[in-house]
Amino acid sequence: MRGRNAWTASAVVVASTLLVRASFAASPRDGVRIDQMQPAAPESAFFRAEGPHAPLGEGVEYAVGLGLEYAKAPLKVAGLNAAGGEDFRTTVVEHAVLARLGASLTPLHWLNFDVSVPFALFETGTAPPAKGYDPVAAASAPGLGDIRIGAHVRPVDTKGFGLVLGARFWAPIGSEDSYLSDKTPRVEVNLGAAGEASKLLWGCTFGVSPLFFATRAGDRVAAACALHVKAHASVSLGVEPTVAVLTSLPKPDEKSYGVSFEPLGALRLSFGGARIGFAAGPGFGGAPGTAELRGLLSFAYVGGGKAEKAPPPPPPDGDLDKIPDAEDACPNEAGPDSKDPKKRGCPASDRDGDGIGDEDDYCPDRPGIKHEDAKANGCPDTDNDGLPDPIDTCKAEPGPGPTGCPKHARLGGEGFKVTPSIEFADRSATLNADARAALDEIAATMRANPKIEQVSVWLGTKGAKADLADKRAQEILLIFRAGTLDSARYELLIKDDLRGGVVQFHLVK
C-alpha cells in the first residue's frame, strides 16, 4: 500500500468494504472485523490449520491455549465523494494487540469440541474527518470479540492422514468499538486434512460461511494451510499461509468482495504436553483485517487421556535360546527345551550327531531319523522308507507304513517273489498297474541294498512275435529308468524257452 497508485487502488477496495458515505443505509461497521483469523484448536500442531492430532490413548483429552497477536494497520478506510473522487484516507486501526483464549475437549478420539474468544488488549487509530459522512470511530481498547464454538469429527485419524469435518458458530457478543464484532451471528462449515510423514508435518482447513453465497456482509470463504519440517523431535519450522475472500455491501444495490492473503513463517516447540509457537509475516489484499505485518505468539497445554502403555520388555534370555534365564538350567549356553527342569535350555548331548539329543534318541550311538515313536526315534532307517528299523518289519525292503514292507515284490531266495506274478496279456505290450508297482518296488529295493550287484529280468518270448517281444522289453526298461536305478544294476534277458509275456527276476550278489 505504499505509493499513491497502490494506496488509491486499495482505498477503493476498502472503501467499498467499510461503509462511510452519509447516504449509505447500512451500518458503517456492518461486516467489518479485524480478527478474521481463526487459529487451530490448541492440540493442533499449527496456528491456523487443523494439523496433525496425536491421541493420548483412551479417555477424555483436553487442551487449553493462549495466543498473543500483534497486527499493524489491519483496518484502513477511504472516503469517496459524490463525484467519485477521494475525500479522505485514514488508518482506523493503526496498531492492535489481541489475545485469544481457547480450549478443547476430546471425549472420543474421533470427536472434538472447542471454544475460543478474542480480546483487544491494545488498539490505536485515527478517526476520519466528519465532512458529512457517517461517523467512523478510531479503535479503542480494551474490547471483547465474538466467541467461537466448534464441533468436529475425525472419520479418519491416522498418523499418515487425518480427516476433519465440522462447523463453528460465532456468537455476536463482542464489542463494535474495537472492531472485533459486527453484532451478527455467523456459522462456518469446516473441512480439514492433515498428516505426518517422516520429518514432514502438513495440514489444511477449508472454511465457508453458507450465507457468503447470498452476499451477506462479512461472510467469507477461507483456507489455511501449514507445512512444517521437524528439525528435532521437539522443534519444527515451516510456513502457514492463509487466504480469505469476504463479502461486503457498500450500498443496498451493490456487492463487493475483499481478498486477504497472509503467508507466515512459523516455529513450533513442544515439551511433553506443552506447546509454544511463533509466527510472523506480511499481509496482502484489501479485505478488512488484513494486516501489513502480523506477529503471533502462542502457548498451549494438552493433557488427559490414558497414555497407551508400552508392552513390557521380554524376560532376560542371555543365550538367546528362547528360554528365559530364570527357567534356563544353562543360562549362558543355548540349548533345547526339555521336560526335565535340570536339563532345560542346556546343550543336548548327541553322540551319533544325528541332531537328536541323546535323552530323546532311542539309538544314541547310531545316526538315525526323527520319528514320533519314542522306541524308534533317532534310529537308522536302512531302506530309507521313513520307518526306523526298530518298527520296520522289512528293514531292507522299502515299503509303506505301518509295516514298511513292499506290497507286490519281496526278496526271496535268488530273486524277487512277485504277487501277483508279472505277465503281459495276450498280444499286449502294456503292463497293468500292479505290475508297474511291482517293478517300482524292485527298483527301490535295489537302491536300498547296494550289496546286491544286479537283478536279471527274464522276458519270455516263446510263441511271441519279434516286434511284440521288443515292445514288451522297452516297456520294462522304461519303468526301471523312471525309477532312477543305475542302469548297470539291471539287465534284460530274452528267454525263448519261457512262455511269451512271462517276466521273472534273478539276483546277482
C-alpha positions in Angstrom: 0.0 0.0 0.0 3.0 2.3 -0.4 2.8 4.8 -3.2 -0.2 6.8 -4.4 -1.3 4.3 -7.1 -1.2 1.3 -4.7 -3.0 3.3 -2.0 -5.7 4.5 -4.3 -6.4 1.0 -5.6 -6.5 -0.3 -2.0 -8.6 2.6 -0.9 -11.3 1.9 -3.5 -11.5 -1.8 -2.4 -11.5 -1.0 1.3 -13.9 1.9 0.9 -16.4 -0.5 -0.7 -16.0 -2.8 2.3 -16.2 -0.2 5.2 -19.2 2.0 4.5 -18.6 5.7 5.3 -20.9 7.8 3.0 -23.7 9.6 4.7 -26.2 8.2 2.2 -25.4 4.6 2.9 -28.2 2.7 4.6 -26.1 0.0 6.3 -24.1 0.5 9.5 -20.6 1.7 9.0 -19.3 -1.4 10.8 -21.6 -4.0 9.2 -19.4 -6.9 8.2 -16.2 -5.3 9.4 -13.9 -7.2 11.8 -10.2 -7.2 12.3 -10.0 -10.7 13.8 -10.8 -12.8 10.7 -8.1 -15.3 11.5 -9.3 -18.5 13.2 -6.4 -20.3 14.9 -6.3 -24.0 15.0 -7.5 -25.9 18.1 -4.9 -25.9 20.9 -4.0 -29.6 20.4 -3.2 -29.0 16.8 0.4 -28.7 15.6 -0.3 -25.4 13.8 -1.7 -21.9 14.4 -4.3 -21.8 11.7 -4.8 -25.2 10.2 -6.3 -28.3 11.9 -3.0 -30.0 11.9 -1.8 -33.5 13.0 -3.5 -34.8 16.1 -1.8 -37.3 18.2 -4.3 -39.1 20.5 -3.0 -39.8 24.0 -4.9 -43.1 24.2 -8.2 -43.9 25.7 -10.1 -41.5 27.9 -11.0 -37.8 27.7 -8.4 -35.4 26.4 -8.4 -31.7 27.0 -6.3 -28.7 25.7 -6.1 -25.1 26.7 -4.3 -22.3 24.8 -3.4 -18.6 24.9 -2.4 -16.7 21.8 -1.0 -13.2 21.6 -1.1 -11.3 18.3 0.2 -8.0 17.0 -1.2 -6.6 13.8 0.0 -3.4 12.1 -2.6 -1.4 10.2 -5.3 -4.1 9.9 -8.0 -1.6 9.0 -7.8 1.4 6.6 -10.6 3.4 5.2 -11.0 5.9 2.4 -14.0 8.1 1.7 -15.2 8.9 -1.8 -17.3 12.0 -2.5 -20.4 12.1 -4.7 -18.2 12.9 -7.8 -16.2 9.7 -7.2 -13.1 11.4 -6.0 -11.2 10.5 -2.9 -12.2 12.7 0.1 -10.0 11.3 2.8 -8.0 8.2 3.8 -7.1 7.2 7.3 -6.0 4.2 9.4 -8.8 3.4 11.8 -6.7 0.7 13.5 -3.0 1.5 13.3 -1.7 -0.9 15.9 -3.6 -3.8 17.6 -2.6 -6.3 20.2 -5.0 -9.1 20.6 -5.2 -12.1 22.9 -7.1 -15.3 22.2 -8.2 -17.8 24.8 -9.1 -21.3 23.6 -9.9 -24.7 24.9 -10.9 -28.1 23.5 -12.3 -31.3 24.8 -12.0 -34.7 23.1 -14.3 -37.2 24.8 -13.7 -39.8 22.0 -10.7 -40.0 19.7 -12.9 -39.1 16.7 -15.0 -36.3 18.4 -13.8 -32.9 19.4 -15.4 -29.7 20.9 -13.6 -26.4 21.0 -14.2 -22.8 22.1 -12.2 -19.6 21.6 -12.7 -15.9 22.2 -10.5 -12.9 21.2 -9.8 -9.8 23.3 -8.4 -6.5 22.2 -5.7 -5.6 24.7 -4.4 -2.5 23.0 -5.5 -0.6 19.9 -4.7 2.8 18.4 -6.1 4.5 15.3 -7.3 7.7 13.7 -10.9 8.6 13.0 -11.7 10.1 9.6 -13.0 13.7 9.4 -16.8 14.1 9.6 -17.4 16.2 6.4 -21.0 14.9 6.2 -20.0 11.2 6.3 -21.3 8.7 8.8 -19.0 8.7 11.8 -16.3 6.0 11.8 -14.6 6.0 15.1 -11.0 5.1 15.8 -10.5 1.8 17.6 -10.5 1.9 21.3 -9.3 -0.7 23.8 -9.9 -3.0 25.5 -12.6 -4.9 23.7 -14.2 -8.4 23.6 -14.7 -10.4 20.4 -17.2 -12.9 19.2 -17.0 -16.2 20.9 -16.5 -19.2 18.5 -17.8 -22.6 19.5 -16.9 -25.6 17.3 -17.7 -29.3 17.0 -15.6 -31.6 14.7 -15.3 -35.2 14.0 -12.3 -37.2 12.6 -13.7 -40.0 10.4 -10.0 -40.8 9.6 -7.5 -40.4 12.4 -4.1 -41.9 11.5 -0.6 -40.6 11.7 -0.2 -40.5 7.9 -3.6 -39.0 7.1 -6.4 -37.5 9.2 -9.7 -36.0 8.0 -11.6 -33.3 10.0 -15.3 -32.4 9.4 -17.4 -30.0 11.4 -18.5 -26.4 12.0 -18.1 -23.3 14.2 -20.7 -20.9 15.4 -19.8 -17.3 16.1 -21.9 -15.8 18.8 -22.2 -12.0 18.4 -21.3 -10.9 22.0 -18.3 -8.8 21.1 -17.6 -5.1 21.0 -18.1 -3.0 17.9 -15.8 -0.2 19.3 -12.7 -2.4 18.9 -13.8 -3.8 15.6 -14.0 -7.4 17.0 -17.7 -7.8 16.3 -20.4 -6.5 14.0 -23.2 -8.0 16.2 -24.0 -10.6 13.5 -24.3 -14.3 14.3 -22.3 -16.5 11.9 -21.7 -20.1 11.1 -18.8 -21.6 9.2 -18.5 -25.2 7.9 -15.0 -26.7 8.1 -13.2 -29.4 6.2 -9.7 -30.3 7.0 -6.9 -32.8 6.3 -3.6 -33.3 8.0 -0.8 -35.9 8.3 2.7 -36.6 9.3 5.3 -38.5 7.2 8.9 -38.9 8.4 10.0 -35.4 9.2 7.2 -33.7 7.4 4.1 -32.2 9.0 1.2 -30.8 7.0 -2.4 -29.7 7.4 -5.1 -27.7 5.7 -8.5 -26.4 6.7 -11.2 -25.0 4.4 -14.0 -22.9 5.9 -17.0 -21.4 4.3 -20.0 -19.3 5.6 -23.1 -20.6 3.8 -24.5 -17.1 3.5 -21.4 -16.0 1.7 -23.1 -17.1 -1.5 -26.1 -14.9 -0.6 -23.6 -12.0 -0.3 -24.3 -11.2 3.3 -21.8 -8.6 4.5 -18.9 -10.0 6.5 -19.3 -13.7 5.5 -16.2 -15.4 4.0 -14.6 -18.3 2.3 -11.2 -19.1 3.8 -8.4 -21.6 3.5 -5.5 -22.1 5.9 -2.6 -24.5 5.5 0.6 -25.3 7.2 3.7 -27.2 6.2 6.4 -27.9 8.7 9.7 -29.9 8.8 10.9 -31.4 12.0 14.3 -30.1 12.8 14.2 -32.1 16.1 11.8 -34.3 18.0 10.5 -31.1 19.7 11.2 -28.5 17.1 9.5 -27.8 13.7 9.9 -25.0 11.2 7.5 -24.1 8.3 5.2 -21.8 6.5 1.5 -21.2 7.3 -0.3 -19.3 4.6 -4.0 -18.1 4.8 -6.2 -16.8 2.1 -9.8 -15.4 2.5 -12.5 -13.8 0.4 -15.0 -11.6 2.3 -18.3 -10.1 1.1 -19.5 -6.6 1.7 -22.5 -4.4 0.7 -21.3 -0.8 0.1 -24.8 0.1 -0.9 -28.1 -1.8 -0.8 -27.9 -2.5 -4.5 -24.2 -3.2 -4.6 -21.9 -6.0 -3.6 -18.2 -6.2 -3.2 -15.5 -8.8 -2.3 -12.3 -8.2 -0.5 -9.3 -10.6 -0.6 -6.8 -11.2 2.1 -3.6 -13.2 1.8 -1.1 -13.7 4.7 1.9 -16.0 4.3 3.5 -16.5 7.7 6.8 -18.2 8.7 6.5 -20.3 11.8 8.4 -22.0 14.5 6.8 -24.6 16.8 8.2 -26.1 20.1 6.8 -29.0 22.1 7.9 -30.2 25.6 5.7 -33.1 26.7 2.2 -31.7 26.8 3.3 -28.1 26.5 3.3 -26.3 23.1 4.9 -22.9 22.2 4.6 -21.3 18.8 6.0 -18.2 17.0 4.9 -16.9 13.6 5.2 -13.7 11.6 4.7 -12.4 8.1 3.2 -9.7 5.9 -0.3 -9.4 4.6 -1.6 -8.6 1.1 -5.1 -7.5 0.0 -7.9 -5.1 0.7 -10.2 -7.2 3.0 -10.8 -5.7 6.5 -8.5 -7.4 8.9 -5.6 -7.7 6.5 -2.5 -6.5 8.4 0.6 -5.0 6.8 2.5 -7.1 9.3 1.4 -9.7 11.8 3.2 -11.5 14.6 1.9 -14.3 16.8 3.0 -16.0 20.0 1.0 -18.9 21.3 1.1 -21.2 24.4 -0.9 -24.4 24.8 -1.1 -27.4 27.0 -2.5 -30.8 26.1 -3.4 -33.4 28.7 -5.8 -36.0 29.9 -6.5 -39.4 28.3 -4.8 -42.6 29.3 -1.4 -43.0 27.7 -1.0 -46.2 25.9 1.3 -48.4 27.9 4.2 -49.9 26.1 4.4 -53.7 26.2 6.6 -55.0 29.0 10.1 -56.0 27.9 10.7 -59.7 27.4 12.4 -61.5 30.3 16.2 -61.8 30.1 17.5 -64.5 27.8 21.3 -64.3 27.8 21.9 -67.2 25.5 19.0 -66.4 23.1 17.6 -69.9 23.1 14.1 -68.6 23.8 14.1 -69.9 27.3 14.1 -67.2 30.0 17.2 -67.1 32.2 15.0 -67.7 35.3 13.9 -71.0 33.8 17.1 -71.9 31.9 19.3 -74.6 33.6 22.2 -73.3 31.5 21.6 -69.6 31.0 24.9 -69.0 29.3 24.7 -71.9 26.9 22.0 -72.2 24.3 20.1 -75.5 24.3 16.7 -77.0 23.5 13.7 -77.1 25.8 13.3 -80.2 27.9 10.7 -81.6 30.3 13.4 -82.2 32.8 14.0 -78.8 34.6 17.6 -79.8 35.2 18.3 -80.1 31.5 16.0 -77.3 30.2 18.0 -74.9 28.0 21.2 -76.9 28.3 23.2 -78.1 25.2 22.0 -81.6 24.4 24.5 -84.5 24.1 24.3 -86.1 20.7 26.9 -88.8 20.4 25.9 -90.0 17.0 25.5 -86.5 15.6 22.1 -87.0 14.0 20.6 -83.9 15.5 18.6 -85.7 18.1 19.7 -85.3 21.7 20.8 -88.5 23.5 18.0 -88.2 26.0 15.4 -88.5 23.2 17.5 -90.8 20.9 16.5 -94.5 21.2 19.6 -95.4 19.3 22.1 -92.8 20.7 25.2 -94.5 19.1 23.8 -94.9 15.6 22.7 -92.0 13.4 19.1 -92.1 12.6 15.9 -90.2 11.8 13.3 -88.5 13.8 10.1 -90.4 14.5 7.1 -89.9 16.7 7.5 -93.4 18.2 9.8 -93.0 21.2 11.2 -96.5 20.7 12.3 -95.7 17.2 13.2 -92.0 17.4 16.8 -91.5 16.3 17.3 -95.0 14.9 18.6 -95.9 11.5 16.3 -96.4 8.5 18.2 -98.9 6.4 15.8 -99.0 3.4 15.0 -95.2 3.5 11.3 -95.7 3.6 10.7 -93.3 6.6 10.3 -96.1 9.2 13.2 -96.6 11.5 14.5 -100.2 11.7 13.0 -101.0 15.2 9.5 -100.6 13.8 10.2 -101.7 10.2 9.1 -105.3 9.6 11.1 -105.3 6.3 14.3 -103.4 7.2 16.0 -103.9 3.8 12.9 -103.5 1.6 11.2 -100.1 1.3 7.5 -100.1 1.8 4.7 -98.0 3.2 3.6 -98.0 6.8 2.8 -99.3 9.2 4.9 -102.5 8.4 7.3 -100.9 5.9 7.1 -103.9 3.6 6.6 -103.8 -0.2 3.1 -104.8 -1.3 3.9 -106.7 -4.5 7.7 -107.6 -4.8 9.5 -109.3 -1.9 13.1 -110.5 -1.7 13.2 -114.3 -1.6 15.8 -116.9 -2.4 17.7 -116.0 -5.6 15.3 -113.4 -6.8 12.1 -111.5 -6.1 8.8 -113.1 -5.3 6.1 -111.0 -7.1 2.4 -111.2 -6.2 0.6 -111.3 -8.4 3.1 -112.6 -11.0 4.0 -110.3 -13.8 2.7 -111.4 -17.2 1.8 -109.4 -20.3 -1.7 -110.1 -21.5 -2.0 -111.9 -24.8 -0.8 -109.7 -27.8 -0.4 -106.8 -25.4 2.8 -104.7 -24.8 1.4 -102.8 -21.8 1.7 -103.8 -18.1 -1.2 -103.3 -15.7 -1.0 -101.1 -12.6 0.0 -103.9 -10.2 2.8 -105.0 -12.5 4.2 -101.5 -12.7 4.0 -101.1 -9.0 5.9 -104.3 -8.5 8.7 -103.1 -10.9 8.9 -99.8 -8.9 9.3 -101.7 -5.7 12.0 -103.9 -7.2 13.9 -100.7 -8.2 13.5 -99.2 -4.7 14.7 -102.4 -3.0 17.8 -102.5 -5.3 18.6 -98.9 -4.3 18.3 -99.7 -0.6 20.6 -102.8 -0.9 23.9 -101.8 -2.5 25.3 -105.2 -1.8 23.0 -106.7 -4.4 25.0 -106.1 -7.5 22.4 -106.7 -10.2 19.0 -108.0 -10.9 18.4 -110.0 -14.1 14.9 -109.6 -15.7 13.9 -112.6 -17.8 11.3 -111.9 -20.5 9.7 -115.0 -22.1 9.3 -114.8 -25.9 8.2 -118.3 -26.7 5.3 -118.1 -29.2 5.5 -114.3 -29.4 6.3 -112.3 -32.5 9.6 -110.5 -32.5 8.1 -107.0 -32.7 5.8 -107.7 -29.8 8.7 -109.0 -27.7 10.7 -105.8 -28.5 7.8 -103.6 -27.3 7.5 -105.6 -24.1 11.2 -105.3 -23.4 11.0 -101.5 -23.9 8.1 -101.2 -21.5 10.1 -102.9 -18.8 13.2 -100.8 -19.4 11.2 -97.5 -19.3 9.9 -98.4 -15.9 13.3 -99.1 -14.5 14.8 -95.9 -16.0 11.9 -93.9 -14.4 12.8 -95.5 -11.1 16.3 -93.8 -11.2 18.0 -97.1 -10.8 21.6 -97.2 -12.1 21.4 -99.0 -15.5 24.5 -101.1 -14.5 22.4 -102.7 -11.8 19.8 -104.3 -14.0 19.8 -106.4 -17.3 17.1 -107.6 -19.5 17.5 -111.1 -20.9 15.3 -112.7 -23.6 14.3 -116.3 -22.8 12.9 -118.1 -25.8 12.2 -121.2 -23.8 9.9 -119.2 -21.5 6.3 -118.6 -22.5 5.9 -115.3 -24.2 4.9 -112.4 -21.8 6.1 -114.0 -18.6 8.6 -112.0 -16.5 10.9 -113.4 -13.9 13.7 -111.9 -11.7 17.1 -113.3 -10.5 19.7 -111.7 -8.3 23.4 -111.4 -8.8 25.1 -111.0 -5.4 
